[in-house]
């Protein structure tokens, strides 16, 4: 089940800029996954933690906020499925970046 919550783009400009850099990092990771999945379905690369992070972050910049359940429904419509655990993990990471700059995260590349 997708955890229902809203992620809001931070007002802090420095934090927004750091989040933009993270988006670039996520898109590179998705690009690598697409190459690995070339023979299968490269669109499955978005049904991964880096893919979900990229989609959530892009949505933040387009709309200023993300309703997790709404976005998950759109992903299912577009790609046919969503891994709930991976989506929830990705959403939690992006939400923490927006709220604390990633201070609650125990591992990862950080902001």
C-alpha positions in Angstrom: 0.0 0.0 0.0 1.2 3.5 -0.8 1.6 5.7 2.2 -0.6 8.7 1.7 1.2 12.0 2.4 2.1 15.3 0.7 5.6 16.3 -0.2 6.1 20.0 -0.6 8.9 21.8 -2.4 11.0 23.6 0.3 10.9 27.4 0.2 14.7 27.5 1.0 16.4 28.3 -2.3 19.7 26.5 -1.3 17.7 23.4 -0.5 15.9 23.7 -3.9 19.2 23.9 -5.7 20.6 20.9 -3.9 17.4 19.0 -4.8 17.9 19.9 -8.4 21.4 18.4 -8.3 19.9 15.2 -6.8 17.4 15.1 -9.7 20.3 15.1 -12.1 21.9 12.3 -10.1 18.7 10.2 -10.2 18.3 10.8 -13.9 21.8 9.5 -14.5 21.0 6.4 -12.4 17.8 5.8 -14.4 19.8 6.2 -17.6 22.2 3.4 -16.5 19.2 1.2 -15.6 17.7 1.8 -19.1 20.9 0.6 -20.7 20.9 -2.6 -18.6 17.2 -3.2 -19.4 17.6 -2.4 -23.1 16.7 -5.9 -24.3 13.7 -6.1 -22.0 11.6 -3.0 -21.3 13.7 0.1 -20.6 10.7 1.9 -19.2 10.8 -0.5 -16.2 13.8 1.6 -15.1 11.3 4.1 -13.7 9.8 1.3 -11.6 12.8 1.5 -9.3 13.9 3.6 -6.3 16.0 5.9 -8.5 13.2 6.1 -11.0 10.6 7.0 -8.4 13.0 9.6 -6.8 13.4 11.2 -10.2 9.6 11.2 -10.9 8.8 12.6 -7.5 11.4 15.3 -7.7 10.3 16.3 -11.3 6.7 16.6 -10.0 7.8 18.7 -7.1 9.3 21.2 -9.6 6.3 21.1 -11.9 3.6 21.5 -9.2 5.3 22.5 -6.0 3.9 19.4 -4.2 3.4 15.7 -4.6 0.5 13.7 -3.3 2.0 10.2 -3.1 -1.1 8.2 -3.8 -2.0 10.4 -6.8 1.4 10.0 -8.3 1.5 6.3 -7.7 -1.8 5.9 -9.6 -0.4 7.9 -12.5 2.7 5.7 -12.6 0.5 2.6 -12.7 -1.5 4.0 -15.6 1.8 4.9 -17.4 3.9 1.9 -16.6 1.4 -0.8 -15.6 2.6 -1.3 -12.0 4.4 0.2 -9.0 6.4 -1.5 -6.4 4.8 -0.2 -3.2 7.8 -0.7 -0.9 10.3 1.0 -3.4 7.9 3.9 -4.1 7.4 4.4 -0.3 11.1 4.3 0.3 11.8 6.8 -2.5 9.0 9.1 -1.3 10.3 9.1 2.2 13.8 10.0 1.1 12.6 13.0 -1.0 10.3 14.1 1.8 13.2 14.0 4.2 15.3 16.1 1.8 12.5 18.6 1.6 11.9 18.8 5.3 15.3 18.4 6.9 17.9 18.5 4.0 18.3 14.7 4.5 19.3 14.8 8.1 17.2 11.8 9.0 18.7 9.6 6.3 21.2 7.0 7.5 22.9 6.3 4.2 23.0 7.6 0.6 24.8 10.4 -1.1 22.9 13.1 0.7 22.1 16.6 -0.4 
